[in-house]
Amino acid sequence: MNGLTPLQSFTIWALPVLFAITLHEVAHGWMAKRLGDPTAQRLGRLSLNPIRHIDPIGTIVIPGILLLMGTGFIFGWAKPVPITWSNLRNPRRDMALVALAGPGANLLMAFGWAAIGRVAQYLPSMWAARPLFYMSIAGITINIVLMVLNLLPLPPLDGSRVLSGVLPGRAALHYNRIEPYGLWILLLLVGTGALGWILGPPVTMLRSFIFSVSRMG
């Protein structure tokens, strides 16, 4: 997508970012409901309306700045879906499943965007095909980045919920005490470039796999 203006890049990335972040959170709430906790549903957080999930900083400001700066690395977040831990039928196990639902939704969306990209290659009008193809690349990329990022075992990311669910009780308790510092650790990783180094190999591998399977290119 080289050669695009900042406005064109923003237009192409906006919809995939909104969908990736929104459906990630909806997946958490949907899984929690299936496992006994209707809190997200009662608060209207199973809606596909992005407005219900937007965090002004994490959904708009951070992705927008990263995109306009041309960092080549975009991520963001939405308002977390509220989960009432005590409502879950098997809280420790079920919380891990709820956590996995978000990255799982991102993986499914990545394949969905790949299918859209494949279709775009056969559209007769270049006026419609090229933007849709670029948007599919953005959709694959942002969903893979969010999936890999959220699977990091750093509280409060989803990977930490999964790890906490399989650790022995006392070890999980000590591990969860890292959570108040998790965001600062994440920002430190971003600022030093270490996060890109950590995420780069798995993101590149998964993107290549999806492009190969969908025969995009």
SEVOFI-172350 format. One line per field, with one value per residue: residue number from 1; residue in one letter; x, y, z of N, C-alpha, C, O, CB in turn. Coordinates in steps of 0.2 Angstrom, whole numbers, plus 2048, in hexadecimal, padded with zeros to 3 digits. Glycine has a CB too. Layout:
BEGIN
k	(NUM/...) $
r	(A/...) $
nX	(X/...) $
nY	(Y/...) $
nZ	(Z/...) $
caX	(X/...) $
caY	(Y/...) $
caZ	(Z/...) $
cX	(X/...) $
cY	(Y/...) $
cZ	(Z/...) $
oX	(X/...) $
oY	(Y/...) $
oZ	(Z/...) $
cbX	(X/...) $
cbY	(Y/...) $
cbZ	(Z/...) $
// end
This chain:
BEGIN
k	(1/2/3/4/5/6/7/8/9/10/11/12/13/14/15/16/17/18/19/20/21/22/23/24/25/26/27/28/29/30/31/32/33/34/35/36/37/38/39/40/41/42/43/44/45/46/47/48/49/50/51/52/53/54/55/56/57/58/59/60/61/62/63/64/65/66/67/68/69/70/71/72/73/74/75/76/77/78/79/80/81/82/83/84/85/86/87/88/89/90/91/92/93/94/95/96/97/98/99/100/101/102/103/104/105/106/107/108/109/110/111/112/113/114/115/116/117/118/119/120/121/122/123/124/125/126/127/128/129/130/131/132/133/134/135/136/137/138/139/140/141/142/143/144/145/146/147/148/149/150/151/152/153/154/155/156/157/158/159/160/161/162/163/164/165/166/167/168/169/170/171/172/173/174/175/176/177/178/179/180/181/182/183/184/185/186/187/188/189/190/191/192/193/194/195/196/197/198/199/200/201/202/203/204/205/206/207/208/209/210/211/212/213/214/215/216/217) $
r	(M/N/G/L/T/P/L/Q/S/F/T/I/W/A/L/P/V/L/F/A/I/T/L/H/E/V/A/H/G/W/M/A/K/R/L/G/D/P/T/A/Q/R/L/G/R/L/S/L/N/P/I/R/H/I/D/P/I/G/T/I/V/I/P/G/I/L/L/L/M/G/T/G/F/I/F/G/W/A/K/P/V/P/I/T/W/S/N/L/R/N/P/R/R/D/M/A/L/V/A/L/A/G/P/G/A/N/L/L/M/A/F/G/W/A/A/I/G/R/V/A/Q/Y/L/P/S/M/W/A/A/R/P/L/F/Y/M/S/I/A/G/I/T/I/N/I/V/L/M/V/L/N/L/L/P/L/P/P/L/D/G/S/R/V/L/S/G/V/L/P/G/R/A/A/L/H/Y/N/R/I/E/P/Y/G/L/W/I/L/L/L/L/V/G/T/G/A/L/G/W/I/L/G/P/P/V/T/M/L/R/S/F/I/F/S/V/S/R/M/G) $
nX	(804/80A/80D/801/7F7/7F7/7E9/7E3/7E8/7E3/7D5/7D4/7D9/7D0/7C3/7C6/7CE/7C4/7BA/7C3/7C6/7BA/7B2/7BB/7B9/7AB/7AB/7B1/7A7/79C/7A1/7A2/794/78F/795/78F/78F/786/789/78F/786/77B/77F/77F/78A/78C/78A/78C/78F/79B/79C/798/7A3/7AE/7BE/7C3/7D1/7D8/7D2/7D1/7DA/7E8/7EA/7E8/7F2/7FE/7FC/7FC/809/810/816/815/810/802/7F6/7E9/7DB/7CB/7BE/7BE/7B4/7A9/7AA/7A3/7AA/7A6/79A/79D/79D/7A8/7B3/7C2/7C6/7BC/7BF/7CB/7C6/7BE/7C7/7CF/7C5/7C5/7D2/7D0/7C5/7CB/7D4/7CB/7C5/7D0/7D1/7C5/7C7/7D1/7C9/7C1/7CB/7CF/7C4/7C3/7CE/7C8/7BF/7B7/7B9/7C5/7C5/7BD/7C3/7D0/7D1/7C9/7D1/7DD/7D7/7D4/7E1/7E5/7DB/7DF/7EC/7EA/7E2/7E9/7F4/7EE/7E9/7F5/7FC/7F2/7F3/7FF/807/804/7FE/7F1/7EE/7E6/7EC/7F2/7E7/7E4/7F0/7EF/7E4/7E9/7F3/7F9/7EF/7F5/800/7FA/7F4/7FF/805/7FA/7FC/804/7FC/7F9/804/804/800/80A/815/813/812/81F/826/821/826/834/836/836/82A/826/830/82D/820/822/827/81D/812/815/817/80A/802/808/804/7F6/7F5/7FA/7F2/7E6/7E9/7EC/7F3) $
nY	(7FA/806/817/81C/82A/832/835/82C/820/820/81F/812/80A/80D/806/7F8/7F8/7FD/7F2/7E7/7EA/7EC/7E0/7D7/7DA/7D8/7CA/7C6/7C9/7C1/7B4/7B4/7B5/7A9/7A1/7A3/7B0/7BF/7CC/7D5/7D5/7DA/7E7/7EC/7E9/7DF/7E3/7E7/7F4/800/80B/808/802/80A/810/820/823/817/811/81B/826/821/816/81F/828/820/81B/827/82B/822/816/809/800/7FC/7FC/7FB/7FD/7F9/7FE/7F4/7E5/7E3/7D6/7CB/7C3/7B9/7B4/7AB/79A/791/799/79B/793/797/7A5/7A5/79F/7A9/7B4/7AE/7AF/7BC/7BE/7B3/7B7/7C1/7BA/7B3/7BE/7C2/7B8/7BA/7C7/7C4/7BC/7C6/7CD/7C4/7C4/7D1/7D1/7CD/7D6/7E0/7EE/7F9/804/800/7F4/7F6/7FE/7F6/7EA/7EF/7F3/7E6/7E1/7E9/7E5/7D8/7DA/7E2/7DA/7CE/7D4/7D9/7CD/7C6/7CF/7CF/7C3/7C2/7BE/7C9/7D1/7DE/7D6/7CA/7BE/7BD/7BA/7AD/7A6/7A8/7A1/794/793/78D/791/79A/79E/7A4/7AF/7B7/7BA/7C2/7CD/7D5/7DD/7EB/7F1/7EE/7F5/800/7F8/7F3/800/803/7F9/7FC/809/807/7FF/7F2/7EA/7E9/7E1/7D5/7D2/7D2/7C6/7BB/7C1/7C4/7B7/7B2/7BA/7B8/7AB/7AB/7B3/7AA/79F/7A5/7A9/7B6/7C4) $
nZ	(800/7FD/7F9/7FB/801/812/815/80C/811/81E/81C/816/820/82B/82C/82D/839/842/841/845/853/859/856/85D/86A/86C/86A/875/87F/879/87B/889/88D/888/891/89D/8A2/8A0/8A0/896/88C/893/894/888/880/876/86A/859/856/854/85C/869/86E/86C/872/875/875/872/867/85D/85E/861/857/84C/84D/84C/83F/837/839/833/838/835/83D/845/852/85E/86A/871/87C/88A/88B/898/8A4/8AF/8BA/8C4/8BF/8B6/8B1/8B4/8BA/8B9/8AE/8A4/8A3/89C/890/88C/88A/87F/875/86F/868/860/858/851/849/841/83A/833/829/823/81D/814/80C/806/800/7F6/7EE/7EA/7E1/7D5/7D1/7C5/7C4/7C6/7CE/7D9/7DD/7E1/7ED/7F5/7F5/7FB/808/80C/80F/819/822/825/82A/836/83E/840/846/852/857/85A/863/86D/872/879/889/893/89F/89E/893/887/887/893/89B/897/89B/8A8/8AB/8AA/8B3/8C3/8D2/8DC/8D5/8CA/8D1/8D5/8C9/8C3/8C9/8C2/8BA/8BC/8B7/8AA/89F/89E/89D/890/888/88A/883/876/874/874/869/86B/86B/85E/859/860/85C/84E/847/849/844/837/832/833/82B/81F/81D/81D/811/808/809/805/7F8/7F5/7EC) $
caX	(800/80F/80B/7FB/7F8/7F4/7E2/7E1/7EA/7DE/7CF/7D5/7D9/7CB/7BE/7C9/7CF/7BE/7B8/7C7/7C6/7B3/7B0/7BF/7B5/7A5/7AC/7B2/7A0/798/7A3/7A0/78D/78F/798/78B/78F/782/78A/790/77F/776/781/77F/791/78C/788/791/78F/7A1/79C/797/7A9/7B4/7C1/7C6/7D9/7DB/7CF/7D2/7E1/7EE/7EA/7E8/7F9/802/7FB/7FE/810/813/81A/815/80E/7FB/7F2/7E4/7D7/7C5/7BC/7BE/7AE/7A8/7A9/7A2/7AE/7A3/795/79F/79C/7AE/7B6/7C9/7C6/7B8/7C2/7D0/7C3/7BB/7CD/7D0/7C0/7C7/7D7/7CD/7C1/7D0/7D6/7C5/7C4/7D6/7D0/7C0/7C9/7D4/7C4/7BF/7D0/7CF/7BE/7C5/7D2/7C4/7BA/7B9/7BA/7CB/7C3/7BA/7C7/7D7/7D0/7C7/7D7/7E1/7D4/7D5/7E8/7E5/7D7/7E3/7F1/7E8/7DF/7EF/7F8/7EA/7E9/7FC/7FD/7EE/7F5/805/805/806/7F7/7EA/7EC/7E2/7F1/7F3/7E1/7E5/7F5/7ED/7DF/7EC/7F8/7F6/7EC/7FA/805/7F6/7F3/805/805/7F5/7FE/808/7F8/7F9/80A/804/800/810/81A/811/815/827/827/820/82B/83B/836/836/824/826/835/82A/81B/823/828/817/80D/817/816/803/800/80A/800/7F0/7F6/7FC/7EB/7E0/7EC/7EC/7F9) $
caY	(800/80B/81C/81F/830/831/834/825/81A/820/81C/80B/806/80E/801/7F2/7F9/7FD/7EB/7E3/7EC/7EB/7D9/7D4/7DB/7D4/7C3/7C4/7C9/7BC/7AE/7B4/7B4/7A1/79D/7A5/7B7/7C3/7D3/7D9/7D5/7DF/7EE/7EE/7E8/7DA/7E7/7E9/7FB/802/811/806/7FF/80E/814/825/823/810/80F/820/82A/81D/814/825/82B/81B/81B/82D/82B/81D/812/802/7FC/7FF/7F9/7FF/7F9/7FC/7FE/7ED/7E3/7E1/7CF/7CA/7BC/7B4/7B1/7A6/793/78F/7A0/79C/790/79B/7AB/7A3/79F/7B0/7B7/7AC/7B1/7C2/7BC/7AE/7BB/7C5/7B5/7B2/7C4/7C3/7B4/7BE/7CC/7C0/7BA/7CC/7CF/7C0/7C6/7D7/7D0/7CB/7DB/7E3/7F5/7FA/809/7FD/7EF/7F8/800/7F0/7E6/7F2/7F2/7DF/7E0/7EC/7E1/7D2/7DC/7E4/7D4/7CA/7D8/7D9/7C6/7C4/7D3/7CE/7BC/7C3/7BD/7CF/7D4/7DA/7D3/7C4/7B9/7BC/7B7/7A6/7A4/7A9/79C/78D/792/78B/797/79F/7A1/7A9/7B5/7BB/7BC/7C7/7D4/7D9/7E0/7F2/7F4/7EB/7FB/803/7F4/7F3/806/803/7F5/800/80F/804/7FB/7EA/7E7/7E7/7DB/7D0/7D0/7D1/7BF/7B7/7C5/7C3/7B0/7B1/7BE/7B4/7A5/7AD/7B5/7A4/79B/7A9/7AA/7BD/7C7) $
caZ	(800/7FD/7F4/7FE/805/818/815/809/816/824/819/815/827/830/82D/830/840/846/842/849/85A/85B/857/862/871/86B/86A/87D/882/877/87E/890/88D/887/897/8A3/8A4/89B/8A1/890/889/896/893/880/87D/871/864/854/855/857/861/86F/870/86B/877/871/874/870/861/858/85F/860/850/847/84D/849/837/834/83A/82E/83C/832/842/848/857/862/86E/873/883/88C/88D/89F/8A5/8B6/8BB/8C8/8BB/8B1/8B4/8B6/8B9/8B6/8A7/8A0/8A1/897/88A/88A/887/879/870/86C/862/85B/853/84C/844/83C/836/82E/824/820/819/80F/807/803/7FB/7F1/7EA/7E7/7DB/7CF/7D0/7BE/7C5/7CB/7D3/7DF/7DF/7E4/7F4/7F9/7F6/801/80E/80F/811/81F/827/827/82E/83C/842/842/84C/858/85A/85D/868/873/875/87E/890/896/8A2/89E/88C/888/888/89A/89E/895/89F/8AF/8AC/8AB/8B8/8CA/8D5/8DF/8D0/8C6/8D5/8D5/8C2/8C1/8CC/8BD/8B6/8BD/8B4/8A4/899/89E/899/889/886/88A/87D/870/874/873/863/86C/869/856/859/863/858/847/844/848/840/830/830/832/825/819/81D/81A/80A/804/809/801/7F2/7F3/7EA) $
cX	(804/80C/804/7FC/7F5/7ED/7DF/7E2/7E5/7D7/7CF/7D5/7D4/7C6/7C1/7CB/7C9/7BB/7BC/7C6/7BF/7B1/7B5/7BB/7AF/7A6/7AE/7AB/79C/79A/7A1/798/78C/791/795/78B/78C/784/78B/78A/77B/778/782/786/792/78A/78E/792/796/7A1/79B/79E/7AF/7B7/7C5/7CE/7DB/7D8/7D0/7D9/7E7/7EF/7EB/7EF/7FE/802/7FD/806/814/818/81A/812/807/7F8/7EE/7E0/7D0/7C3/7BB/7B6/7AD/7A6/7A8/7A4/7AA/79D/797/79F/7A2/7B3/7BD/7C9/7C2/7BB/7C7/7CC/7C0/7C1/7CF/7CC/7C2/7CC/7D4/7C9/7C5/7D2/7D1/7C4/7CA/7D4/7CA/7C2/7CD/7CF/7C2/7C5/7D1/7CA/7C0/7CA/7CE/7BF/7BC/7BB/7C0/7CA/7C0/7BF/7CD/7D6/7CE/7CD/7DC/7DE/7D4/7DC/7E8/7E1/7DB/7E8/7EF/7E5/7E4/7F3/7F4/7EA/7F0/7FD/7F9/7F0/7FC/803/807/7FF/7F7/7E9/7E9/7E6/7F2/7ED/7E2/7EA/7F3/7E8/7E2/7F1/7F5/7F4/7F0/7FE/801/7F5/7F9/806/800/7F7/802/803/7F8/7FF/80A/805/807/816/819/813/81C/829/826/825/832/83B/836/830/823/82B/832/824/81C/823/821/812/80F/816/80E/800/802/806/7F9/7F0/7F6/7F5/7E6/7E3/7EB/7F2/7F9) $
cY	(806/811/81F/825/82E/830/82E/81F/81A/81D/815/807/807/809/7FA/7F2/7F9/7F6/7E7/7E4/7EA/7E4/7D5/7D4/7D8/7CD/7C1/7C4/7C3/7B5/7AE/7B3/7AC/79E/7A0/7AC/7BC/7CA/7D7/7DA/7DA/7E6/7F0/7ED/7E2/7DD/7E8/7F0/7FE/807/80E/803/804/811/81A/825/81C/80F/815/824/826/81A/819/827/826/81B/821/82E/826/818/80B/7FD/7FF/7FA/7FD/7FA/7FD/7FC/7F6/7EB/7E0/7D9/7CE/7C3/7B7/7B1/7AC/79F/790/794/79F/799/795/7A2/7AB/7A3/7A5/7B4/7B5/7AE/7B7/7C1/7B8/7B2/7BF/7C0/7B4/7B8/7C4/7BE/7B7/7C3/7C9/7BE/7C0/7CE/7CB/7C2/7CC/7D6/7CF/7D0/7DE/7EA/7F6/7FF/806/7F8/7F1/7FA/7FA/7EB/7E9/7F2/7EB/7DE/7E3/7E8/7DB/7D4/7DE/7DF/7D0/7CE/7D8/7D2/7C4/7C8/7D1/7C7/7BC/7C2/7C3/7D2/7DC/7D8/7CC/7BE/7B8/7B9/7AF/7A3/7A3/7A3/795/78D/790/792/79C/7A2/7A6/7AF/7BA/7BE/7C2/7CD/7D8/7DE/7E8/7F5/7F2/7F0/7FE/7FF/7F4/7FA/806/7FF/7F8/805/80C/800/7F4/7E7/7E5/7E1/7D5/7CD/7CF/7CA/7BB/7BB/7C4/7BC/7AF/7B4/7BA/7AE/7A6/7AF/7AF/7A0/79E/7AA/7B2/7BF/7C8) $
cZ	(800/7F8/7F6/802/80C/819/812/80E/81C/822/818/81B/82B/831/82F/837/844/847/846/851/85C/85C/85C/869/871/86C/872/880/880/87A/886/891/88C/88D/89D/8A5/89F/89C/89B/88C/88C/895/88C/87D/878/86A/85F/852/858/85C/868/872/86F/871/873/86F/870/869/85B/859/85D/859/84B/847/84A/841/834/834/836/832/839/837/845/84C/85B/867/86F/87A/885/88D/894/8A0/8AD/8B7/8BF/8C5/8B7/8B5/8B7/8B5/8B6/8AF/8A2/89E/89C/890/887/887/880/873/86C/866/85D/856/84E/847/83E/837/831/828/820/81B/813/80A/803/7FE/7F5/7EC/7E6/7E1/7D4/7CD/7C9/7BF/7C9/7D0/7D9/7E2/7E3/7EB/7F8/7FA/7FC/807/811/812/818/824/829/82C/835/841/844/847/852/85B/85E/863/86E/876/879/885/894/899/8A0/897/88D/889/88F/89E/89D/89A/8A6/8B1/8AD/8B0/8BF/8CD/8D8/8DA/8CC/8CA/8D5/8CE/8C0/8C5/8C8/8BA/8B6/8B9/8AC/89E/899/89B/892/885/885/884/876/86F/872/86C/864/86B/862/855/85B/85E/850/844/843/844/838/82D/82F/82C/81F/818/81A/813/806/803/804/7FA/7F0/7F0/7E2) $
oX	(802/808/802/800/7F2/7EA/7DB/7DE/7E2/7D4/7CA/7D2/7D3/7C5/7BE/7CA/7C9/7B9/7B9/7C6/7BE/7AF/7B3/7BB/7AD/7A2/7AB/7AA/798/796/79F/797/788/78F/797/788/78F/780/788/789/778/774/785/787/797/78A/793/796/797/7A5/79E/79F/7B5/7B3/7C9/7D0/7DE/7DB/7D0/7DC/7EB/7F4/7EF/7F2/803/807/801/809/81A/81D/81F/812/808/7F8/7EE/7E1/7D0/7C8/7B7/7B3/7B2/7A2/7AD/7A1/7AA/79A/792/7A0/7A2/7B6/7BF/7CC/7C5/7BA/7C8/7CF/7C0/7C0/7D1/7CD/7C1/7CB/7D6/7C9/7C4/7D3/7D2/7C3/7C9/7D5/7C9/7C0/7CD/7D1/7C1/7C3/7D2/7CB/7BF/7C9/7D1/7BB/7C2/7BF/7C0/7CD/7C2/7C0/7CE/7D9/7D0/7CD/7DE/7E1/7D5/7DC/7EB/7E3/7DB/7E9/7F2/7E6/7E4/7F5/7F7/7EA/7EF/7FF/7FC/7EE/7FE/7FE/80A/7FB/7FC/7E3/7EA/7E4/7F3/7EE/7E0/7E9/7F4/7E8/7DF/7F3/7EF/7F6/7F0/7FF/803/7F5/7F8/808/802/7F4/803/805/7F8/7FE/80E/808/809/81A/81E/816/81F/82E/82A/828/836/841/835/830/821/829/833/824/819/820/81F/80E/80A/813/80C/7FC/7FE/804/7F7/7EB/7F4/7F4/7E3/7DF/7E9/7F8/7FE) $
oY	(80C/80F/824/826/829/82C/82B/81B/815/819/812/802/803/807/7F7/7EE/7F6/7F4/7E3/7DF/7E7/7E1/7D0/7CF/7D5/7C9/7BC/7BF/7C1/7B1/7A9/7AF/7A9/798/79E/7AE/7BD/7CF/7DD/7DF/7DE/7EB/7F5/7F0/7E1/7D9/7E8/7F2/7FD/807/811/802/802/813/818/827/81D/80B/813/824/828/81B/819/829/828/81A/821/831/827/816/807/7F7/805/7F4/803/7F4/803/7F9/7F3/7EF/7DD/7D7/7D0/7BE/7B1/7AC/7A8/79E/78D/795/7A3/79C/796/7A4/7AF/7A5/7A7/7B8/7B9/7AE/7B7/7C3/7B8/7B0/7BF/7C2/7B3/7B7/7C7/7C0/7B6/7C4/7CC/7BF/7C0/7D0/7CD/7C2/7CD/7DB/7CF/7CF/7DF/7EC/7F4/800/809/7F7/7ED/7F7/7F9/7E8/7E5/7F1/7EA/7DA/7E0/7E8/7D9/7D1/7DB/7DE/7CD/7CA/7D6/7D1/7C2/7C6/7D1/7C5/7B7/7C4/7C2/7D4/7DF/7D7/7C9/7B9/7B2/7B5/7AB/79E/79F/7A0/790/787/791/797/7A2/7A8/7AB/7B5/7C0/7C4/7C7/7D3/7DE/7E3/7EC/7FB/7F4/7F0/800/801/7F4/7FA/809/800/7F8/806/810/7FE/7F0/7E1/7DF/7DD/7D0/7C7/7CB/7C9/7B9/7B8/7C3/7BB/7AC/7B2/7BA/7AC/7A3/7AE/7AF/79E/79B/7AC/7B3/7BC/7CA) $
oZ	(802/7F3/7F3/806/80D/81C/814/80E/81E/825/81A/81C/830/837/834/83B/84A/84C/84A/854/862/861/85E/86C/876/870/874/884/884/87D/889/896/890/88E/8A3/8AA/899/899/89B/88A/888/895/88A/878/876/866/862/84E/85E/860/86C/878/872/875/86E/86A/86B/865/855/854/859/856/846/842/846/83E/82F/830/835/82F/83A/836/848/84B/85A/867/86E/87E/881/890/896/89D/8B1/8B6/8BD/8C7/8B5/8BB/8BC/8B0/8B1/8AB/89D/898/898/88B/881/882/87C/86D/866/860/857/850/849/841/839/831/82B/822/81A/815/80E/804/7FD/7F8/7F0/7E6/7E0/7DC/7CF/7C9/7C8/7BB/7CF/7D5/7DF/7E8/7E8/7F0/7FE/800/800/80C/817/817/81D/82A/82F/831/83A/847/849/84C/857/862/863/868/874/87C/87C/887/899/895/8A1/895/892/88D/892/8A3/8A1/89D/8AA/8B6/8AF/8B2/8C0/8CC/8D6/8DA/8CA/8C7/8D4/8CD/8BD/8C3/8C9/8B7/8B1/8B7/8A8/899/893/897/88E/880/880/880/872/869/86F/86A/860/869/860/851/858/85D/84D/83F/83E/840/834/828/82A/829/81A/812/816/80F/800/7FE/800/7F6/7EA/7F2/7E0) $
cbX	(7FB/816/80A/7F6/7F3/7F7/7DF/7E4/7F1/7DD/7CD/7DB/7E0/7C7/7BA/7CF/7D3/7B9/7B7/7CE/7C7/7AE/7B1/7C6/7B4/7A1/7B3/7B6/79D/799/7AB/7A1/789/792/7A0/78E/796/77B/791/796/77C/776/788/77D/796/788/785/790/789/7A6/795/792/7AB/7B2/7C7/7C4/7DC/7D9/7C7/7CC/7E1/7EE/7E4/7E3/7FB/801/7F3/7FB/812/817/818/81C/813/7F7/7F6/7E0/7DA/7BF/7B5/7C2/7AC/7A3/7AF/79A/7B5/7A0/792/7A7/799/7B1/7B7/7CD/7C3/7B1/7C5/7D4/7BD/7B9/7D3/7D1/7BA/7CA/7DD/7C8/7BC/7D5/7D8/7BF/7C4/7DC/7CE/7BB/7CE/7D8/7BE/7BE/7D7/7CE/7B8/7C9/7D7/7C1/7B9/7B3/7B4/7D1/7BD/7B4/7C9/7DA/7CB/7C1/7DB/7E2/7CC/7D3/7ED/7E2/7D1/7E6/7F5/7E3/7DA/7F4/7F9/7E3/7E8/801/7FB/7E7/7F6/808/809/809/7F7/7E5/7F2/7DE/7F7/7F4/7DB/7E7/7FB/7E9/7DB/7EF/7FB/7FB/7E7/7FE/808/7EF/7F2/80B/804/7EF/802/80B/7F1/7F9/810/7FE/7FA/812/819/809/812/82A/823/819/82B/83D/83B/837/81E/829/83B/827/816/82A/82D/814/80D/81F/818/7FF/803/812/800/7ED/7FB/801/7E9/7DE/7E9/7EA/7FF) $
cbY	(800/809/819/81A/836/836/83A/824/81B/827/820/809/809/815/7FF/7F0/800/802/7E8/7E4/7F3/7EE/7D5/7D8/7E3/7D6/7C1/7CA/7CF/7BB/7AD/7BB/7B7/79F/79E/7A1/7BA/7C2/7D4/7D5/7CE/7DD/7EF/7F4/7E8/7D4/7EE/7E5/7FF/804/815/800/7F9/814/80F/82C/823/80B/80F/826/82E/817/810/82A/82C/814/81A/833/82A/821/812/800/7FA/800/7F4/803/7F8/7F8/802/7EB/7DD/7E5/7CA/7CA/7BE/7B8/7B7/7A7/78E/788/7A3/798/789/79C/7AE/79D/79A/7B4/7B6/7A4/7B2/7C7/7B9/7A9/7C0/7C8/7AE/7B0/7CA/7C0/7AD/7C0/7D1/7BA/7B6/7D1/7CF/7B9/7C7/7DC/7CB/7C4/7E0/7E2/7F9/7FC/80D/7FA/7EB/7FD/806/7ED/7E5/7FA/7F4/7DA/7E3/7F3/7DF/7CF/7E2/7EA/7D0/7C8/7DF/7DB/7C1/7C5/7DA/7CE/7B7/7CA/7B7/7D4/7D3/7DF/7D3/7C3/7BA/7C3/7BA/7A5/7A8/7AF/79C/78C/79A/788/794/79B/79B/7A6/7B3/7B7/7B6/7C5/7D2/7D5/7DE/7F5/7F2/7E7/7FF/805/7ED/7F3/80C/800/7EE/804/812/800/7FD/7EA/7EC/7ED/7DD/7D1/7D6/7D4/7BB/7B6/7CD/7C4/7AC/7B3/7C5/7B2/7A1/7B3/7BA/7A0/79A/7AF/7A6/7C1/7C2) $
cbZ	(806/7FA/7EE/801/803/81D/811/803/819/826/812/810/82A/82E/826/82C/841/843/83B/847/85B/856/850/863/872/864/866/880/880/86F/87E/893/887/881/897/8A8/8A5/89C/8A6/88C/888/89E/897/880/882/873/866/84D/858/851/85F/86F/86C/866/87A/874/87B/874/862/85A/866/865/84E/849/854/84C/836/837/842/829/843/830/848/842/85B/85D/875/86F/885/892/888/8A2/8A2/8B8/8BF/8CE/8B7/8AF/8AF/8B2/8BF/8BB/8A7/8A3/8A8/898/88A/890/88C/879/873/870/866/85E/857/850/847/840/83A/832/826/825/81D/812/80A/808/7FF/7F3/7EE/7EC/7DD/7D0/7D5/7BA/7C7/7C6/7D0/7DE/7D9/7E0/7F4/7F5/7F0/7FF/80D/809/80D/81F/823/820/82B/83C/83D/83C/849/857/854/858/866/871/86F/87D/892/892/8AA/8A0/888/881/884/89D/89B/88E/89E/8B1/8A6/8A4/8B9/8CE/8DA/8E4/8CB/8C5/8DC/8D7/8BD/8C4/8D3/8B8/8B7/8C4/8B7/8A3/89B/8A5/89C/888/88A/890/87D/870/87A/879/85F/874/86B/852/85D/86A/858/846/848/84F/841/82F/836/839/825/81A/824/81F/809/807/810/804/7EC/7F9/7EC) $
// end
